[in-house]
Amino acid sequence: MNQIVGTCPVCGDEMRVVRLRCRGCETALDGSFELTRLLRLAPEQLYFAETFIRNRGKIKDVEGELGISYPTVVARLDDVITSLGYEAEHNEEELRESRRQILDELSEGRIDASEAAKRLRELQVQGG
């Protein structure tokens, strides 16, 4: 069975389901049915959202599973949030935690100064 495509591949507008059919008895409903917000996500965004949920929102675990940095996790999460139609807000506590984690990784030797500077610049762009 094919996956539902939530966004038109031609113009990018939202797709609508116009027919539903029961697998068991073949009863069909015709009409215009809205897709859930999650179906608006691109496949890579949906994969990220599933990973985030599976890890119970623990950014450190998402980092490890996907092999990406804290700022990248936050940026991808913001991307998913805005794609769902919400506004991604950054609070000072999150930004402080992001900076602290980058500096911890630098002091532990997991990243070099160049990578730390790059990640700190990414945070600036994100709003901090």
MOPAC internal coordinates of N, CA, C and O (Angstrom, degrees):
PM7 1SCF
backbone

  N    0.0000 0     0.00 0     0.00 0    0    0    0
  C    1.4501 1     0.00 0     0.00 0    1    0    0
  C    1.5286 1   108.84 1     0.00 0    2    1    0
  O    1.2310 1   120.40 1   -41.47 1    3    2    1
  N    1.3059 1   116.84 1   138.53 1    3    2    1
  C    1.4647 1   122.68 1  -179.26 1    5    3    2
  C    1.5225 1   111.34 1   -76.61 1    6    5    3
  O    1.2310 1   120.93 1   -28.54 1    7    6    5
  N    1.3239 1   115.83 1   151.46 1    7    6    5
  C    1.4598 1   121.68 1   174.33 1    9    7    6
  C    1.5254 1   109.40 1   -76.80 1   10    9    7
  O    1.2310 1   120.50 1   -30.83 1   11   10    9
  N    1.3223 1   116.65 1   149.17 1   11   10    9
  C    1.4606 1   120.71 1   175.53 1   13   11   10
  C    1.5204 1   108.35 1   -72.87 1   14   13   11
  O    1.2310 1   120.67 1   -45.39 1   15   14   13
  N    1.3176 1   116.33 1   134.61 1   15   14   13
  C    1.4561 1   122.29 1   175.78 1   17   15   14
  C    1.5208 1   106.34 1   -97.78 1   18   17   15
  O    1.2310 1   120.09 1   -61.71 1   19   18   17
  N    1.3264 1   117.43 1   118.29 1   19   18   17
  C    1.4556 1   121.19 1  -175.62 1   21   19   18
  C    1.5138 1   115.06 1   -86.37 1   22   21   19
  O    1.2310 1   120.74 1   161.33 1   23   22   21
  N    1.3301 1   116.19 1   -18.67 1   23   22   21
  C    1.4587 1   121.07 1  -177.82 1   25   23   22
  C    1.5230 1   108.92 1  -124.90 1   26   25   23
  O    1.2310 1   120.63 1   -43.43 1   27   26   25
  N    1.3250 1   116.39 1   136.57 1   27   26   25
  C    1.4635 1   121.57 1  -179.06 1   29   27   26
  C    1.5273 1   109.98 1   -63.02 1   30   29   27
  O    1.2310 1   120.11 1   -52.90 1   31   30   29
  N    1.3344 1   117.39 1   127.10 1   31   30   29
  C    1.4623 1   119.66 1   179.34 1   33   31   30
  C    1.5300 1   113.21 1   -71.71 1   34   33   31
  O    1.2310 1   120.03 1   167.05 1   35   34   33
  N    1.3369 1   117.55 1   -12.95 1   35   34   33
  C    1.4648 1   121.05 1  -178.94 1   37   35   34
  C    1.5220 1   111.31 1   -91.20 1   38   37   35
  O    1.2310 1   120.57 1   126.90 1   39   38   37
  N    1.3579 1   116.51 1   -53.10 1   39   38   37
  C    1.4678 1   119.02 1  -173.86 1   41   39   38
  C    1.5233 1   114.07 1  -113.26 1   42   41   39
  O    1.2310 1   119.96 1   168.36 1   43   42   41
  N    1.3449 1   117.67 1   -11.64 1   43   42   41
  C    1.4549 1   120.32 1   178.93 1   45   43   42
  C    1.5151 1   114.74 1    86.76 1   46   45   43
  O    1.2310 1   119.77 1  -179.91 1   47   46   45
  N    1.3316 1   118.05 1     0.09 1   47   46   45
  C    1.4607 1   120.85 1   179.71 1   49   47   46
  C    1.5331 1   109.47 1   -75.86 1   50   49   47
  O    1.2310 1   120.85 1   -12.16 1   51   50   49
  N    1.3211 1   115.99 1   167.84 1   51   50   49
  C    1.4566 1   122.03 1  -179.02 1   53   51   50
  C    1.5296 1   110.95 1   -73.00 1   54   53   51
  O    1.2310 1   120.55 1   -46.26 1   55   54   53
  N    1.3281 1   116.55 1   133.74 1   55   54   53
  C    1.4618 1   121.93 1   176.62 1   57   55   54
  C    1.5279 1   109.17 1   -83.57 1   58   57   55
  O    1.2310 1   120.68 1   -24.86 1   59   58   57
  N    1.3350 1   116.30 1   155.14 1   59   58   57
  C    1.4617 1   122.36 1   176.44 1   61   59   58
  C    1.5194 1   109.29 1  -124.61 1   62   61   59
  O    1.2310 1   120.94 1   -36.63 1   63   62   61
  N    1.3168 1   115.80 1   143.37 1   63   62   61
  C    1.4568 1   121.54 1   174.01 1   65   63   62
  C    1.5214 1   106.83 1   -86.81 1   66   65   63
  O    1.2310 1   120.25 1   -48.47 1   67   66   65
  N    1.3364 1   117.13 1   131.53 1   67   66   65
  C    1.4683 1   120.04 1  -177.53 1   69   67   66
  C    1.5242 1   112.76 1  -115.39 1   70   69   67
  O    1.2310 1   119.90 1   174.37 1   71   70   69
  N    1.3388 1   117.80 1    -5.63 1   71   70   69
  C    1.4586 1   119.47 1   178.60 1   73   71   70
  C    1.5254 1   109.32 1  -149.66 1   74   73   71
  O    1.2310 1   121.34 1   -46.31 1   75   74   73
  N    1.3320 1   115.04 1   133.69 1   75   74   73
  C    1.4606 1   122.14 1   174.72 1   77   75   74
  C    1.5242 1   107.58 1  -120.53 1   78   77   75
  O    1.2310 1   120.60 1   -39.56 1   79   78   77
  N    1.3398 1   116.46 1   140.44 1   79   78   77
  C    1.4614 1   118.95 1   179.85 1   81   79   78
  C    1.5224 1   109.61 1  -138.06 1   82   81   79
  O    1.2310 1   121.00 1   -43.39 1   83   82   81
  N    1.3371 1   115.69 1   136.61 1   83   82   81
  C    1.4603 1   122.86 1   178.24 1   85   83   82
  C    1.5276 1   109.48 1   -75.02 1   86   85   83
  O    1.2310 1   120.32 1   -47.53 1   87   86   85
  N    1.3165 1   116.99 1   132.47 1   87   86   85
  C    1.4684 1   120.78 1   177.38 1   89   87   86
  C    1.5242 1   111.67 1   -67.16 1   90   89   87
  O    1.2310 1   121.11 1   143.90 1   91   90   89
  N    1.3266 1   115.48 1   -36.10 1   91   90   89
  C    1.4620 1   119.80 1  -174.49 1   93   91   90
  C    1.5146 1   114.82 1   -74.35 1   94   93   91
  O    1.2310 1   120.39 1   126.66 1   95   94   93
  N    1.3346 1   116.87 1   -53.34 1   95   94   93
  C    1.4681 1   119.97 1  -173.10 1   97   95   94
  C    1.5211 1   113.88 1  -111.92 1   98   97   95
  O    1.2310 1   120.52 1   178.36 1   99   98   97
  N    1.3307 1   116.60 1    -1.64 1   99   98   97
  C    1.4691 1   121.85 1   178.53 1  101   99   98
  C    1.5319 1   114.14 1    70.13 1  102  101   99
  O    1.2310 1   119.64 1  -168.39 1  103  102  101
  N    1.3339 1   118.29 1    11.61 1  103  102  101
  C    1.4624 1   120.09 1   173.96 1  105  103  102
  C    1.5223 1   107.91 1   -61.03 1  106  105  103
  O    1.2310 1   120.62 1   -42.24 1  107  106  105
  N    1.3376 1   116.43 1   137.76 1  107  106  105
  C    1.4632 1   120.46 1  -178.01 1  109  107  106
  C    1.5185 1   110.61 1  -125.02 1  110  109  107
  O    1.2310 1   121.20 1   -35.08 1  111  110  109
  N    1.3146 1   115.30 1   144.92 1  111  110  109
  C    1.4572 1   122.56 1   174.47 1  113  111  110
  C    1.5191 1   107.66 1  -119.98 1  114  113  111
  O    1.2310 1   120.79 1   -52.05 1  115  114  113
  N    1.3205 1   116.09 1   127.95 1  115  114  113
  C    1.4617 1   121.36 1   175.79 1  117  115  114
  C    1.5148 1   108.47 1  -106.57 1  118  117  115
  O    1.2310 1   120.17 1   -36.20 1  119  118  117
  N    1.3024 1   117.28 1   143.80 1  119  118  117
  C    1.4586 1   121.81 1   179.39 1  121  119  118
  C    1.5132 1   109.37 1   164.36 1  122  121  119
  O    1.2310 1   121.07 1    21.65 1  123  122  121
  N    1.3180 1   115.56 1  -158.35 1  123  122  121
  C    1.4505 1   121.45 1   177.23 1  125  123  122
  C    1.5208 1   106.99 1  -122.77 1  126  125  123
  O    1.2310 1   120.70 1   -67.40 1  127  126  125
  N    1.3239 1   116.27 1   112.60 1  127  126  125
  C    1.4504 1   122.06 1  -175.37 1  129  127  126
  C    1.5214 1   109.45 1  -114.31 1  130  129  127
  O    1.2310 1   120.82 1   -48.92 1  131  130  129
  N    1.3335 1   116.03 1   131.08 1  131  130  129
  C    1.4623 1   120.11 1   179.77 1  133  131  130
  C    1.5157 1   110.51 1   -76.42 1  134  133  131
  O    1.2310 1   120.94 1   -36.19 1  135  134  133
  N    1.3112 1   115.81 1   143.81 1  135  134  133
  C    1.4527 1   121.93 1   174.41 1  137  135  134
  C    1.5251 1   109.00 1   -84.35 1  138  137  135
  O    1.2310 1   120.50 1   -24.89 1  139  138  137
  N    1.3063 1   116.65 1   155.11 1  139  138  137
  C    1.4606 1   119.21 1   176.20 1  141  139  138
  C    1.5264 1   109.39 1   -69.31 1  142  141  139
  O    1.2310 1   120.96 1   -20.33 1  143  142  141
  N    1.3087 1   115.77 1   159.67 1  143  142  141
  C    1.4684 1   120.25 1   179.37 1  145  143  142
  C    1.5243 1   111.75 1   -59.39 1  146  145  143
  O    1.2310 1   120.27 1   146.02 1  147  146  145
  N    1.3227 1   117.09 1   -33.98 1  147  146  145
  C    1.4645 1   119.95 1  -178.47 1  149  147  146
  C    1.5213 1   112.10 1   -62.62 1  150  149  147
  O    1.2310 1   120.08 1   151.90 1  151  150  149
  N    1.3224 1   117.46 1   -28.10 1  151  150  149
  C    1.4612 1   120.13 1   179.37 1  153  151  150
  C    1.5209 1   111.97 1   -75.22 1  154  153  151
  O    1.2310 1   120.06 1   173.21 1  155  154  153
  N    1.3241 1   117.48 1    -6.79 1  155  154  153
  C    1.4684 1   121.25 1   174.84 1  157  155  154
  C    1.5260 1   111.58 1   -79.09 1  158  157  155
  O    1.2310 1   120.97 1   165.43 1  159  158  157
  N    1.3263 1   115.75 1   -14.57 1  159  158  157
  C    1.4619 1   120.11 1  -176.19 1  161  159  158
  C    1.5205 1   111.30 1   -76.78 1  162  161  159
  O    1.2310 1   121.35 1   -34.96 1  163  162  161
  N    1.3230 1   115.02 1   145.04 1  163  162  161
  C    1.4629 1   121.06 1   171.96 1  165  163  162
  C    1.5345 1   107.37 1   -68.18 1  166  165  163
  O    1.2310 1   119.54 1   -23.19 1  167  166  165
  N    1.3259 1   118.48 1   156.81 1  167  166  165
  C    1.4729 1   120.54 1  -178.03 1  169  167  166
  C    1.5293 1   113.79 1   -52.44 1  170  169  167
  O    1.2310 1   120.01 1   138.60 1  171  170  169
  N    1.3366 1   117.58 1   -41.40 1  171  170  169
  C    1.4691 1   119.09 1  -179.06 1  173  171  170
  C    1.5283 1   111.44 1   -69.72 1  174  173  171
  O    1.2310 1   120.16 1   148.75 1  175  174  173
  N    1.3375 1   117.31 1   -31.25 1  175  174  173
  C    1.4628 1   120.57 1   176.41 1  177  175  174
  C    1.5286 1   110.32 1   -69.72 1  178  177  175
  O    1.2310 1   120.27 1   139.01 1  179  178  177
  N    1.3274 1   117.09 1   -40.99 1  179  178  177
  C    1.4601 1   121.49 1   178.92 1  181  179  178
  C    1.5301 1   109.91 1   -64.10 1  182  181  179
  O    1.2310 1   120.38 1   138.43 1  183  182  181
  N    1.3240 1   116.88 1   -41.57 1  183  182  181
  C    1.4660 1   120.87 1   177.52 1  185  183  182
  C    1.5300 1   110.11 1   -60.56 1  186  185  183
  O    1.2310 1   120.69 1   135.99 1  187  186  185
  N    1.3369 1   116.29 1   -44.01 1  187  186  185
  C    1.4662 1   120.15 1   178.33 1  189  187  186
  C    1.5314 1   110.24 1   -62.03 1  190  189  187
  O    1.2310 1   120.12 1   134.01 1  191  190  189
  N    1.3439 1   117.37 1   -45.99 1  191  190  189
  C    1.4678 1   121.41 1  -179.19 1  193  191  190
  C    1.5277 1   110.84 1   -60.36 1  194  193  191
  O    1.2310 1   120.30 1   137.09 1  195  194  193
  N    1.3285 1   117.02 1   -42.91 1  195  194  193
  C    1.4650 1   120.65 1   178.16 1  197  195  194
  C    1.5260 1   110.76 1   -63.38 1  198  197  195
  O    1.2310 1   120.32 1   138.90 1  199  198  197
  N    1.3198 1   116.99 1   -41.10 1  199  198  197
  C    1.4633 1   121.41 1   178.51 1  201  199  198
  C    1.5238 1   110.16 1   -64.10 1  202  201  199
  O    1.2310 1   120.55 1   136.74 1  203  202  201
  N    1.3223 1   116.55 1   -43.26 1  203  202  201
  C    1.4677 1   121.86 1   179.61 1  205  203  202
  C    1.5301 1   110.31 1   -61.47 1  206  205  203
  O    1.2310 1   120.53 1   135.20 1  207  206  205
  N    1.3248 1   116.59 1   -44.80 1  207  206  205
  C    1.4681 1   120.99 1  -179.64 1  209  207  206
  C    1.5276 1   110.33 1   -67.29 1  210  209  207
  O    1.2310 1   120.21 1   134.53 1  211  210  209
  N    1.3258 1   117.20 1   -45.47 1  211  210  209
  C    1.4665 1   121.63 1  -179.54 1  213  211  210
  C    1.5345 1   110.80 1   -57.84 1  214  213  211
  O    1.2310 1   120.58 1   146.70 1  215  214  213
  N    1.3295 1   116.49 1   -33.30 1  215  214  213
  C    1.4653 1   121.79 1   178.98 1  217  215  214
  C    1.5208 1   112.45 1   -91.31 1  218  217  215
  O    1.2310 1   120.83 1  -166.06 1  219  218  217
  N    1.3296 1   116.03 1    13.94 1  219  218  217
  C    1.4728 1   123.13 1   176.42 1  221  219  218
  C    1.5172 1   113.10 1    54.99 1  222  221  219
  O    1.2310 1   120.76 1  -147.77 1  223  222  221
  N    1.3232 1   116.15 1    32.23 1  223  222  221
  C    1.4548 1   120.86 1   176.54 1  225  223  222
  C    1.5176 1   114.84 1    76.15 1  226  225  223
  O    1.2310 1   120.27 1  -170.55 1  227  226  225
  N    1.3131 1   117.09 1     9.45 1  227  226  225
  C    1.4692 1   120.51 1   179.66 1  229  227  226
  C    1.5259 1   108.41 1   -81.51 1  230  229  227
  O    1.2310 1   121.28 1   -75.45 1  231  230  229
  N    1.3149 1   115.16 1   104.55 1  231  230  229
  C    1.4582 1   121.13 1  -173.94 1  233  231  230
  C    1.5272 1   111.31 1   -59.43 1  234  233  231
  O    1.2310 1   119.94 1   141.65 1  235  234  233
  N    1.3041 1   117.71 1   -38.35 1  235  234  233
  C    1.4692 1   121.35 1   179.52 1  237  235  234
  C    1.5325 1   110.14 1   -58.85 1  238  237  235
  O    1.2310 1   120.17 1   138.29 1  239  238  237
  N    1.3430 1   117.27 1   -41.71 1  239  238  237
  C    1.4634 1   121.04 1   179.50 1  241  239  238
  C    1.5272 1   111.21 1   -69.48 1  242  241  239
  O    1.2310 1   120.57 1   142.71 1  243  242  241
  N    1.3344 1   116.52 1   -37.29 1  243  242  241
  C    1.4673 1   120.47 1   177.29 1  245  243  242
  C    1.5270 1   109.14 1   -64.48 1  246  245  243
  O    1.2310 1   120.63 1   136.93 1  247  246  245
  N    1.3359 1   116.41 1   -43.07 1  247  246  245
  C    1.4706 1   121.17 1   176.48 1  249  247  246
  C    1.5216 1   110.67 1   -53.31 1  250  249  247
  O    1.2310 1   121.17 1   130.01 1  251  250  249
  N    1.3344 1   115.36 1   -49.99 1  251  250  249
  C    1.4564 1   120.44 1  -177.28 1  253  251  250
  C    1.5158 1   112.91 1   -65.01 1  254  253  251
  O    1.2310 1   120.46 1   136.15 1  255  254  253
  N    1.3177 1   116.72 1   -43.85 1  255  254  253
  C    1.4649 1   119.97 1  -177.76 1  257  255  254
  C    1.5255 1   112.16 1   -66.67 1  258  257  255
  O    1.2310 1   120.69 1   139.04 1  259  258  257
  N    1.3309 1   116.29 1   -40.96 1  259  258  257
  C    1.4636 1   119.83 1  -177.00 1  261  259  258
  C    1.5270 1   113.06 1   -92.54 1  262  261  259
  O    1.2310 1   120.40 1   168.42 1  263  262  261
  N    1.3301 1   116.84 1   -11.58 1  263  262  261
  C    1.4622 1   120.15 1  -179.58 1  265  263  262
  C    1.5173 1   112.88 1    67.93 1  266  265  263
  O    1.2310 1   120.62 1  -141.50 1  267  266  265
  N    1.3364 1   116.41 1    38.50 1  267  266  265
  C    1.4650 1   121.31 1  -179.28 1  269  267  266
  C    1.5207 1   109.60 1  -126.26 1  270  269  267
  O    1.2310 1   120.50 1   -16.51 1  271  270  269
  N    1.3318 1   116.65 1   163.49 1  271  270  269
  C    1.4615 1   122.11 1  -177.09 1  273  271  270
  C    1.5291 1   111.46 1   -80.74 1  274  273  271
  O    1.2310 1   121.57 1   -16.25 1  275  274  273
  N    1.3309 1   114.60 1   163.75 1  275  274  273
  C    1.4664 1   121.26 1   177.51 1  277  275  274
  C    1.5308 1   111.68 1   -54.86 1  278  277  275
  O    1.2310 1   119.17 1   130.26 1  279  278  277
  N    1.3427 1   119.19 1   -49.74 1  279  278  277
  C    1.4688 1   118.68 1   179.28 1  281  279  278
  C    1.5318 1   112.72 1   -60.59 1  282  281  279
  O    1.2310 1   120.27 1   146.66 1  283  282  281
  N    1.3293 1   117.09 1   -33.34 1  283  282  281
  C    1.4637 1   119.93 1   178.67 1  285  283  282
  C    1.5198 1   110.48 1   -69.03 1  286  285  283
  O    1.2310 1   120.10 1   139.91 1  287  286  285
  N    1.3394 1   117.41 1   -40.09 1  287  286  285
  C    1.4687 1   120.52 1   176.17 1  289  287  286
  C    1.5234 1   109.54 1   -59.74 1  290  289  287
  O    1.2310 1   120.45 1   132.83 1  291  290  289
  N    1.3305 1   116.75 1   -47.17 1  291  290  289
  C    1.4670 1   121.12 1  -179.49 1  293  291  290
  C    1.5265 1   110.61 1   -62.33 1  294  293  291
  O    1.2310 1   120.11 1   137.52 1  295  294  293
  N    1.3248 1   117.39 1   -42.48 1  295  294  293
  C    1.4679 1   120.89 1   179.78 1  297  295  294
  C    1.5255 1   110.91 1   -63.69 1  298  297  295
  O    1.2310 1   120.38 1   137.58 1  299  298  297
  N    1.3335 1   116.87 1   -42.42 1  299  298  297
  C    1.4745 1   119.67 1   179.17 1  301  299  298
  C    1.5198 1   111.17 1   -67.66 1  302  301  299
  O    1.2310 1   120.69 1   142.47 1  303  302  301
  N    1.3252 1   116.29 1   -37.53 1  303  302  301
  C    1.4608 1   119.85 1   176.98 1  305  303  302
  C    1.5230 1   110.20 1   -63.39 1  306  305  303
  O    1.2310 1   120.17 1   135.98 1  307  306  305
  N    1.3258 1   117.27 1   -44.02 1  307  306  305
  C    1.4652 1   121.20 1   176.71 1  309  307  306
  C    1.5220 1   111.25 1   -59.92 1  310  309  307
  O    1.2310 1   120.59 1   140.33 1  311  310  309
  N    1.3289 1   116.49 1   -39.67 1  311  310  309
  C    1.4601 1   121.36 1   178.66 1  313  311  310
  C    1.5291 1   110.47 1   -61.83 1  314  313  311
  O    1.2310 1   120.42 1   135.98 1  315  314  313
  N    1.3320 1   116.81 1   -44.02 1  315  314  313
  C    1.4678 1   120.94 1   177.93 1  317  315  314
  C    1.5231 1   110.14 1   -63.86 1  318  317  315
  O    1.2310 1   120.41 1   135.31 1  319  318  317
  N    1.3212 1   116.83 1   -44.69 1  319  318  317
  C    1.4680 1   121.36 1  -178.88 1  321  319  318
  C    1.5232 1   110.79 1   -58.81 1  322  321  319
  O    1.2310 1   120.08 1   132.84 1  323  322  321
  N    1.3220 1   117.46 1   -47.16 1  323  322  321
  C    1.4704 1   119.79 1  -179.32 1  325  323  322
  C    1.5276 1   111.51 1   -69.77 1  326  325  323
  O    1.2310 1   119.97 1   146.32 1  327  326  325
  N    1.3273 1   117.67 1   -33.68 1  327  326  325
  C    1.4695 1   120.09 1   177.31 1  329  327  326
  C    1.5245 1   111.61 1   -66.60 1  330  329  327
  O    1.2310 1   120.49 1   153.39 1  331  330  329
  N    1.3219 1   116.66 1   -26.61 1  331  330  329
  C    1.4630 1   120.89 1   176.95 1  333  331  330
  C    1.5269 1   111.90 1   -81.18 1  334  333  331
  O    1.2310 1   120.44 1   176.02 1  335  334  333
  N    1.3254 1   116.76 1    -3.98 1  335  334  333
  C    1.4584 1   120.72 1   177.04 1  337  335  334
  C    1.5140 1   114.68 1    95.36 1  338  337  335
  O    1.2310 1   120.39 1  -168.30 1  339  338  337
  N    1.3204 1   116.86 1    11.70 1  339  338  337
  C    1.4586 1   121.32 1   178.85 1  341  339  338
  C    1.5238 1   109.54 1  -105.25 1  342  341  339
  O    1.2310 1   121.13 1   -13.19 1  343  342  341
  N    1.3156 1   115.44 1   166.81 1  343  342  341
  C    1.4592 1   120.14 1   177.35 1  345  343  342
  C    1.5221 1   109.04 1   -97.66 1  346  345  343
  O    1.2310 1   120.71 1   -52.66 1  347  346  345
  N    1.3055 1   116.24 1   127.34 1  347  346  345
  C    1.4661 1   121.06 1   178.22 1  349  347  346
  C    1.5213 1   108.43 1   -82.49 1  350  349  347
  O    1.2310 1   120.90 1   -61.52 1  351  350  349
  N    1.3124 1   115.88 1   118.48 1  351  350  349
  C    1.4616 1   120.60 1  -179.65 1  353  351  350
  C    1.5226 1   109.39 1  -109.14 1  354  353  351
  O    1.2310 1   121.10 1   -37.59 1  355  354  353
  N    1.2935 1   115.51 1   142.41 1  355  354  353
  C    1.4609 1   120.92 1   176.77 1  357  355  354
  C    1.5191 1   107.74 1  -111.89 1  358  357  355
  O    1.2310 1   121.09 1   -54.71 1  359  358  357
  N    1.3235 1   115.52 1   125.29 1  359  358  357
  C    1.4555 1   116.42 1   174.91 1  361  359  358
  C    1.5251 1   109.04 1  -102.33 1  362  361  359
  O    1.2310 1   121.26 1   -20.09 1  363  362  361
  N    1.2814 1   115.19 1   159.91 1  363  362  361
  C    1.4653 1   121.26 1  -175.58 1  365  363  362
  C    1.5200 1   112.26 1   -59.83 1  366  365  363
  O    1.2310 1   120.55 1   144.26 1  367  366  365
  N    1.3270 1   116.54 1   -35.74 1  367  366  365
  C    1.4684 1   119.98 1  -179.77 1  369  367  366
  C    1.5300 1   110.90 1   -61.66 1  370  369  367
  O    1.2310 1   120.30 1   135.07 1  371  370  369
  N    1.3360 1   117.03 1   -44.93 1  371  370  369
  C    1.4682 1   120.85 1   178.71 1  373  371  370
  C    1.5262 1   110.83 1   -62.36 1  374  373  371
  O    1.2310 1   120.54 1   137.23 1  375  374  373
  N    1.3207 1   116.57 1   -42.77 1  375  374  373
  C    1.4594 1   120.44 1  -178.67 1  377  375  374
  C    1.5272 1   111.37 1   -66.06 1  378  377  375
  O    1.2310 1   120.49 1   139.54 1  379  378  377
  N    1.3419 1   116.67 1   -40.46 1  379  378  377
  C    1.4672 1   120.28 1   176.66 1  381  379  378
  C    1.5271 1   110.33 1   -61.70 1  382  381  379
  O    1.2310 1   120.77 1   136.31 1  383  382  381
  N    1.3392 1   116.13 1   -43.69 1  383  382  381
  C    1.4639 1   121.08 1   179.36 1  385  383  382
  C    1.5257 1   110.64 1   -62.43 1  386  385  383
  O    1.2310 1   120.57 1   139.20 1  387  386  385
  N    1.3117 1   116.51 1   -40.80 1  387  386  385
  C    1.4701 1   120.55 1   178.68 1  389  387  386
  C    1.5251 1   110.59 1   -61.95 1  390  389  387
  O    1.2310 1   120.76 1   133.06 1  391  390  389
  N    1.3300 1   116.15 1   -46.94 1  391  390  389
  C    1.4676 1   119.93 1   179.46 1  393  391  390
  C    1.5267 1   111.09 1   -61.74 1  394  393  391
  O    1.2310 1   120.97 1   135.89 1  395  394  393
  N    1.3350 1   115.74 1   -44.11 1  395  394  393
  C    1.4632 1   120.78 1  -179.25 1  397  395  394
  C    1.5285 1   110.53 1   -60.86 1  398  397  395
  O    1.2310 1   120.58 1   136.86 1  399  398  397
  N    1.3286 1   116.50 1   -43.14 1  399  398  397
  C    1.4565 1   119.72 1  -178.65 1  401  399  398
  C    1.5308 1   111.47 1   -65.04 1  402  401  399
  O    1.2310 1   120.34 1   139.98 1  403  402  401
  N    1.3141 1   116.96 1   -40.02 1  403  402  401
  C    1.4677 1   120.54 1   177.64 1  405  403  402
  C    1.5272 1   110.13 1   -61.96 1  406  405  403
  O    1.2310 1   120.52 1   134.61 1  407  406  405
  N    1.3232 1   116.61 1   -45.39 1  407  406  405
  C    1.4668 1   120.26 1  -179.77 1  409  407  406
  C    1.5280 1   111.56 1   -66.78 1  410  409  407
  O    1.2310 1   120.34 1   144.39 1  411  410  409
  N    1.3485 1   116.96 1   -35.61 1  411  410  409
  C    1.4669 1   120.18 1   175.47 1  413  411  410
  C    1.5243 1   111.01 1   -62.56 1  414  413  411
  O    1.2310 1   120.69 1   135.19 1  415  414  413
  N    1.3322 1   116.28 1   -44.81 1  415  414  413
  C    1.4681 1   120.10 1   179.13 1  417  415  414
  C    1.5294 1   110.84 1   -61.98 1  418  417  415
  O    1.2310 1   120.73 1   142.21 1  419  418  417
  N    1.3310 1   116.20 1   -37.79 1  419  418  417
  C    1.4610 1   120.75 1   177.85 1  421  419  418
  C    1.5294 1   110.42 1   -64.95 1  422  421  419
  O    1.2310 1   120.46 1   132.33 1  423  422  421
  N    1.3331 1   116.73 1   -47.67 1  423  422  421
  C    1.4660 1   119.83 1  -177.60 1  425  423  422
  C    1.5275 1   112.13 1   -67.83 1  426  425  423
  O    1.2310 1   119.99 1   152.83 1  427  426  425
  N    1.3281 1   117.62 1   -27.17 1  427  426  425
  C    1.4689 1   121.37 1   178.25 1  429  427  426
  C    1.5275 1   112.01 1   -84.80 1  430  429  427
  O    1.2310 1   120.66 1   175.94 1  431  430  429
  N    1.3425 1   116.34 1    -4.06 1  431  430  429
  C    1.4538 1   120.19 1   178.24 1  433  431  430
  C    1.5208 1   114.70 1    79.35 1  434  433  431
  O    1.2310 1   120.01 1  -168.44 1  435  434  433
  N    1.3328 1   117.59 1    11.56 1  435  434  433
  C    1.4699 1   120.35 1   179.19 1  437  435  434
  C    1.5226 1   111.80 1   -77.21 1  438  437  435
  O    1.2310 1   120.65 1   157.19 1  439  438  437
  N    1.3405 1   116.36 1   -22.81 1  439  438  437
  C    1.4660 1   121.64 1   174.18 1  441  439  438
  C    1.5230 1   107.93 1  -136.22 1  442  441  439
  O    1.2310 1   120.73 1   -21.59 1  443  442  441
  N    1.3278 1   116.20 1   158.41 1  443  442  441
  C    1.4640 1   119.49 1   178.19 1  445  443  442
  C    1.5326 1   109.58 1   -95.57 1  446  445  443
  O    1.2310 1   120.96 1    -4.74 1  447  446  445
  N    1.3230 1   115.77 1   175.26 1  447  446  445
  C    1.4679 1   121.22 1  -176.31 1  449  447  446
  C    1.5197 1   111.78 1   -60.98 1  450  449  447
  O    1.2310 1   120.32 1   143.12 1  451  450  449
  N    1.3136 1   116.99 1   -36.88 1  451  450  449
  C    1.4620 1   121.13 1   179.90 1  453  451  450
  C    1.5327 1   111.11 1   -63.13 1  454  453  451
  O    1.2310 1   120.85 1   135.06 1  455  454  453
  N    1.3384 1   115.98 1   -44.94 1  455  454  453
  C    1.4679 1   120.60 1   179.06 1  457  455  454
  C    1.5288 1   110.28 1   -66.23 1  458  457  455
  O    1.2310 1   120.13 1   139.50 1  459  458  457
  N    1.3274 1   117.35 1   -40.50 1  459  458  457
  C    1.4642 1   120.81 1   178.85 1  461  459  458
  C    1.5260 1   110.26 1   -61.40 1  462  461  459
  O    1.2310 1   120.51 1   135.48 1  463  462  461
  N    1.3289 1   116.63 1   -44.52 1  463  462  461
  C    1.4689 1   120.58 1   179.11 1  465  463  462
  C    1.5226 1   110.70 1   -61.82 1  466  465  463
  O    1.2310 1   120.61 1   138.09 1  467  466  465
  N    1.3264 1   116.44 1   -41.91 1  467  466  465
  C    1.4683 1   120.96 1   179.20 1  469  467  466
  C    1.5265 1   110.52 1   -61.06 1  470  469  467
  O    1.2310 1   120.49 1   133.95 1  471  470  469
  N    1.3305 1   116.66 1   -46.05 1  471  470  469
  C    1.4695 1   120.73 1  -179.13 1  473  471  470
  C    1.5262 1   111.56 1   -65.88 1  474  473  471
  O    1.2310 1   120.52 1   141.24 1  475  474  473
  N    1.3244 1   116.62 1   -38.76 1  475  474  473
  C    1.4663 1   119.61 1   178.09 1  477  475  474
  C    1.5289 1   110.68 1   -65.35 1  478  477  475
  O    1.2310 1   120.17 1   142.79 1  479  478  477
  N    1.3292 1   117.28 1   -37.21 1  479  478  477
  C    1.4753 1   120.57 1   175.30 1  481  479  478
  C    1.5285 1   110.56 1   -63.86 1  482  481  479
  O    1.2310 1   120.33 1   139.26 1  483  482  481
  N    1.3490 1   116.97 1   -40.74 1  483  482  481
  C    1.4658 1   120.82 1   177.57 1  485  483  482
  C    1.5265 1   110.50 1   -58.94 1  486  485  483
  O    1.2310 1   120.80 1   139.61 1  487  486  485
  N    1.3281 1   116.07 1   -40.39 1  487  486  485
  C    1.4660 1   119.91 1   177.87 1  489  487  486
  C    1.5240 1   111.16 1   -62.65 1  490  489  487
  O    1.2310 1   120.39 1   138.84 1  491  490  489
  N    1.3272 1   116.85 1   -41.16 1  491  490  489
  C    1.4678 1   120.66 1   178.01 1  493  491  490
  C    1.5191 1   110.54 1   -57.82 1  494  493  491
  O    1.2310 1   120.68 1   136.30 1  495  494  493
  N    1.3284 1   116.30 1   -43.70 1  495  494  493
  C    1.4659 1   121.51 1  -179.37 1  497  495  494
  C    1.5248 1   110.21 1   -64.33 1  498  497  495
  O    1.2310 1   120.35 1   144.30 1  499  498  497
  N    1.3367 1   116.94 1   -35.70 1  499  498  497
  C    1.4606 1   121.39 1  -178.31 1  501  499  498
  C    1.5213 1   112.98 1   -74.03 1  502  501  499
  O    1.2310 1   120.26 1   168.48 1  503  502  501
  N    1.2998 1   117.10 1   -11.52 1  503  502  501
  C    1.4572 1   118.24 1   176.34 1  505  503  502
  C    1.4980 1   115.10 1   125.08 1  506  505  503
  O    1.2310 1   119.79 1  -164.16 1  507  506  505
  N    1.2988 1   118.00 1    15.84 1  507  506  505
  C    1.4455 1   118.42 1  -177.66 1  509  507  506
  C    1.4520 1   113.10 1  -130.05 1  510  509  507
  O    1.2310 1   120.10 1   180.00 1  511  510  509

